[in-house]
Amino acid sequence: MAVDTFTATQFEAVLPRHKETGEPLWQIQSQSGPQDRELVYQIPVQGSVRIIIRSSINRQTGISADAGEDSIRVYVVDAMSKPVFGKFQAYITRAKGWDVRLLAMLKRNYKLAMMVGAQCPNCKPGRVVVRISRSEANPNRPFMTCSGSPDQLACGFFQWLEEPVLAAKGQGKGGKK
Ligand SMILES: [Zn+2]
């Protein structure tokens, strides 16, 4: 599959900006050493939660990598740079239309990242964790549960955060729950 080649400037033009001020909502993540071959961006969301975007743009040349290293990766991390949705990691290929897909993916991750650590709607002092289902019935579908608080055990609260992804074509209406 053919992949688009783009410069850091072209990539950054796609990343979100503040609606009124036009200021970039992203920063280049400072890095040194062996990660030189990839420009990494971050978008702060709330608290220490942020979205990381690995662009596949070489820091030295400022141009995206050749096919073979063709994906842009997006994931959400906490202050310790630990992914907060478990092993969920989303990527998009650099085939045509990557800019539209990247924005959609950033919006999705932003929405989920906003929920991380929120007050549990059921027991209040408890805190919410966000995870991604990998079950056969609900693949790649995010949900939140209660993780309790220092003073209180988890209350068992559970809620899906997105509509179900339609299962493979052909299953149609009345598919398995
Ligand atoms: Zn709770």
Boltz pocket constraint, residues with backbone or C-beta under 6 A from the ligand:
constraints:
  - pocket:
      binder: B
      contacts: [[A, 120], [A, 121], [A, 122], [A, 123], [A, 124], [A, 126], [A, 127], [A, 146], [A, 147], [A, 148], [A, 153], [A, 154], [A, 155], [A, 156], [A, 157]]
      max_distance: 6.0
